[in-house]
């Protein structure tokens, strides 16, 4: 710092006052600048070749890349004169590379150690009989969800402050380190999930860990290139953690709903409105316990519930438990299905589901039951298959079992509209392909 200040002040005096006392061919400023530079460079080289602490390496690299070539030349007069001299770097390139490697190795190890300590502390917190902390009404770990990202971001910023190239290299290294850390996090989470089901705050801790994934997602999307294989790996691990947590949170609900759905076929849909009300009431109570999820995850879990509610309803329609011979009976069932579908859609939408692609499934099935004209049925089947291209003959055949007044020829004609092949591309969010027909 003393040398840098002295060099800047002295050269400013030379540029403003001394230079004009000599003829131009004497190159007075150039002579002064080279002598100052050579001495400064020799001292820097001597420092670089001695044993340096990490912070000394950082400071020396900052002088080499930033302070000396940039900050020293902020004075307009000095910058103009120094540009003519072209002094070069404070250190030889091979020595700079050696210092950069030392710095990067040390910074990478420091951040890795910091992340591992964070995870160890977090695992210890899970073992305590305490509710996770809340941030803006959502369970979350400040240690994992915020501090880890801050550690990585701060490391990258420090490196970038040295030079863009050093920043890029550290970012590249950390982009490989983050998947390894998240893999350890995932393993620890799975271990807790399996072994701590009797923990007093089991559900709250699951929710906190799902919420933790948001900051990692946000950071990854904002800071990693789309083609970076580490980005795909990180997002995949985060999805595994999220879905694993969702499965545990939703399992009790689906267990409660199973006997309710069975009532549809047991009662031959005679009291379907009452059954649907019971399903909605049970689901509503369960959803209220999930509001401590961050908004994107809350919407995701509601959409998972929405999908499951529609799918389980379709499963009951495909069970071949009963058939209706008269158009009047079929008309009555179609009305019941339409009413149930409307109630289900209203409930899921009011709770934040944006899975609008599900909304036409049950009304279209109801319409196929209601229609009696063969041509009209075929058109509706074709529309259904366009909307849900993963529906197959086995699904439609099981469903049409309800329409007992169809002849074999008519049934064969309708089924001809669908392909048996499962090789075609399924939709982004498949519905029928996840339904097995017995």
N, C-alpha and C positions, 0 to 999 in steps of 0.2 A: 504493500500500500504506500509506504514512504517513497520507494523508488518510482512507482507509477505517478504519484503526485508531483514529485520533484521533476521527473521527465516532462510531464505535461506543462508545468508552470515555466520551466526553463526554456523549453522549445517555443512556448508562446512568446516569451521575451525576445528570443532570437528572431522569430518570424516578424514581430512588430517593430523592433527597435534596432537590433544588431545587424540584421541582414542588409539593411539599406546603407550601412557604413562601409560595405565592401563592394567591389566590382562584381557583376553577375557571374563572371567566369570562375570566381572563387568558390561558388556553390556552398556558401557558408552554412545555410540551413541543413543541406544534405550532409555536410561533414559532422555537424553537431548531432544530428538525428542518428547517423550510423554509429557514432561512438556511444551515445546513450543506449541505443538498441543493442549493440554488441555486449555492453556490460550487463544490461538487464537480462538478455538472453543467456549469458553465461551463468548468472545467478539463478535463473529459472532452471537451467539444465542441472546445476549442482543440486538444487532442491529436489528435482524430479528423480535424480539418481540415488538420493538418500532414502532412508526408511520413513515413509509417510503414513500418517493415520488416514482413515477413510475421508474425513472432512477436509484434510489437507489436499488430498488428491482431487476432491471436488473443487476446492478453491483454485488450485493450480490449473485445472482444466477450464474453469470459468475464465481465468485470466487469458489463457491461450486462445480460446474460441470466441470469447465475448468481450471481456473488459478491455483487453489490450487492443484488439483490432477495431473495436466499435466505440466503446465509451471514451477511450483516450482521444478520439478524433471528433468529438462533438463540437468543439470550437471550430467555427467555419474557416478561420484563417489557417488553423493547424491542419484541418482535414485537407484543404487544398494543397498545402505544401507537402504533407506526408504522402499524398497520392502520387506526387512526382518522384518521390524517393523510392517507394515500393520496398519497405523494410522486410517484408516476409513474416514468418511465424516466429514466436518466441522459442519454440522447441522443434527439433527435427521430427519428421513425420513418424519414424519408427518408434521414437520415444513417446509421442502422443498416443499412438495405437496401443502401446504397452500400458500407459496410464488409463486409457479408456477401458481396456480389458479388465484391469484391476478394479476400476470403479464399477463397471457393469456386473462383474462377478460378485463383488461385495454387496451391491444394491439388490441384486436378485436374491442372494442368500438372506439378506436382512428382511426383505419383504416376505419371502417364503417362510422364514422363522416366525414373523409377525402373524401371518395367516394361520399357521399351525397352532400358535399360542391362543389365538382367538377361538379356534375350533375347540381346543381343549377346555377353555374356560366356559364355552357355551355348553359343552357336554356335561360339565359339572353343574351348571345351572339347571339343566333338565332333571338332574337327580334331586335337586332341592324341592321341598314341598311349597313352591311359590308359583303364583300366577305370573305368566310372562308380562313384560311391560307393554303398555299400549301407547301408540303414537297416532294421534288424530283418530282415536276410536278403534284402531285396528291393532290386534296383537302383532308384535314384531320384536325381533332382537336387534337392538341398536348396535350390539357388538358385531353380529354377523351381517345384518342387512345394510349397515351403514359404514362401520369402521373398516371392514375389509375392503370395500370399494374405495374409501378415502385413502387407505394405505397404498393401494395400487395407483390411484389417480395422482396422489402426491408424489410417488416415486417417478411416475412418468413425467410430471411437470418439472420436477427437479432436473431430470435428465434432459428434457427438451430445453430447459434454460441454459444448459451447457451448449448444446447445438442440436439442430434438427436431426442430424444423423445419429447422434447418441440417443436422442429421444426415441427415434424409430427402432433402434436396436433393442433398447430396454422394453419397449412396447411389444416387440416380437417375442422376446424371451418370456415376458409375463403372460402373453397370449397362450403360451404352452403350459405355463405354471397354473393358470386359473382352472383349466379342466382337471388337472391332477388334484387340486385343492377341492373342487366341487365333487369329485369322485369320492374323496375321503369323507366329505360332508354327507353325501348321499348314503354311504355305508353306515355312518354313525346314526343317521336319521332312521334308516331301516332297522338298525339294531334297537333303537329306542322304541320304534313303532311296534316291534314284535314282543319285546320283553317288558314293556312298562304300561300295559293296558290298564292296570289297576291304579296308576298314578292319579292323584286327585285332580290334576290339571292336564290330563292326557289330551283331551280335545283341544284345549287352548294352545298347548305346545305344538300340536300338529298344525293348527291354523297359523301360528307364528312362523313356523318353518316354511309353509306354503307362501306366506307373505314375504318372507326373506328373499324368495326367488325373484321378486319383481325388480329390486335394485340391480341384481346381477343381470337380468334380462335387459333392463334399460341401459346399463353400462355397455353390455355386449353389442346391442343393436346400434348404439351411438358411436362406438369406438373401434369396431372391427369390420374389416372388409367383407363383403358378401361372399366372396369366394374362399375366404380363409377357412381351412378345414377345422381349425380350433373353434371357430364360431359355431359351426354345425355341431361339434362335440359338446360345447358348453350348453347350447340351447336344448340338445337332446337330454343331457343330464338333468337340466332344470325341469324339463317336461316330465321326466321320470319321477322326480321328487314331488312335483305338483300332483300328478295323476295318482301316485301312490298314496298321497295324503287324501285326495278326493275320495278314493276307493274306500278308505277306512271311515271317513266322515259320512259317506252315503250308505254304507252297508247296513247299518241299523234301520234306516228308513226303508230300504228295499226288502228287508226281512219282514217288516211290519206290513208292507203293501202286498206281499205275495198272497196271503189268504184273502185279502179284500178283492183282488183281481179274480181269484177263483170263483167268487160269488157270482160274477157275471154269467158264466156258463152254467153254474149250479142252479141259478134262478132263471136261466134261459132269457136273460136280459129284461125280465119283467119289472125288476126294481132297479134298473141301471142308474137312474137319476140319484136315488138315495145312496147307492154304492159309490158313484162318482163324488158325491158330496163328502162321503166319509174319507175317500182317497185324498181329496183336496184338503180337508181339515187336518188329516194326519201329516200330509206333506208340508202344509203351512206351518205347523208347529215345529217341524224339523228345520225348515228354512230359517226360522227366526233365530235359531242358535248359530247360524253361519254368517251373521251380519258383521262379525269382526274380521271377516276376510276383506282384503283390499278389493276395491270395486271391480277390476278386471277379473279377479279370481272368483268373486261372488257371482258375476255374470256367467262365468264359465261353468260354475257348479250348478247354477240354476238351469243352464242349457243342457247340462248332463241329465239333470232331473227331468226336464221337459222331454228329452229324447227317450229316456227310460219309460216315462208315463205313456207316451204314444206307442212305443214299441211293445210294452206289456199288454196294452189294449189290443193291438193287432194280433199278438200271440194268442189271446183268448178267442179272437174271431177265426183263427186258423186251426183250432183244436178239433174240428169235426165232431163236436159234442151234440149238435142238434141241427136239424134241417127244417126249412119252412116250405110247405107245398103251395100255399095260396098267395096271390099278389097282396092281399090285405095284410097277411101276417108279415110279409117282407116289407111292406110300406111302414108298418108299425115299428119294426126293428130299425129301419133306416132313419126314422124320426128320432128314435132313442139315441142312435149313434151320433147323429147330427147335433143333438142337444148336448150329449157328453163331450163331443169335440169342441163345441162353442165354449162350454164351461171350462174345459181344460186349457184352451187357448187364452181365454180371458184371465185365468188364474196365473198362468206362466208368464204372460206378457206383463201383467201388473207387478210381478215380482222381478222383472228385469230381463227376462229371456228375450234374446234377439234372434232366436232360431226360427225365423218365419218360414223356412223351407219345410218345417214339419206340419205347418197348419193345414195344408190341403190333403194330407194323407187320409185321415178318417172321413172327411166329407166326400172324397172321391170314392172310397169304399162303400159309404152309405148310399151314394148315387147308383153304384153298380147293383146293389141289392134292390133299390127302389125301382129301377128301370125294368121293363118287361119286353120291350122291342129289341130283337136280336141285334139289329144294326146300331141302335143307340148304345147298347151295352158294349159292342165292339169299339165304338168311338171313345167311350169313357175308359175302357181298358187301355186303348192306345194312348190316351192322354195321361193316364196313371203311369204307364211305362215310360213316357217321355219325361215326366216329372221325377220319377224314381226309377232310373234305368237299372238298378240292381235287383228289381223284382224278377222272379223266375217263374217258370211254369208250375213248379211244385207249390209255390206260395199261392198262385192264383187258383190252382186246382183245389187246394185245401179250403180256400175262401169260398169258392163257388159251390162247395158242398152244402152251404146254407140254402142255395137256390135249388130246391128239390124238384122244381117244375121244369128244369132244363133237360132236354133229351140228350142222349149221348152224342148225337151229331152236332147239336148246338154247342155243347160243352167243348167238343173237339175243335169246332170252328172258332170259338172264342180263344181257346188256348193257343191256336195257331198264330195269334198276334204276338206271342212272346217267344224268345229263344231260350233253349236249354243251356246254352253256353254261359259259363261264368268268366270267360276270358275277356269280355268287354270291359272297358274302363269303368270302375265304379264311381259314383259321385264323390265329391269332396267329403261329404258327411253321409256315409251309407246308412240306410235304415233297414231294408229287407235282408240284405246280405248277412246281417248279424242275427237273423231269426232262423232257427232250425225248425223244419217241419217234420213231425214224426210220422 
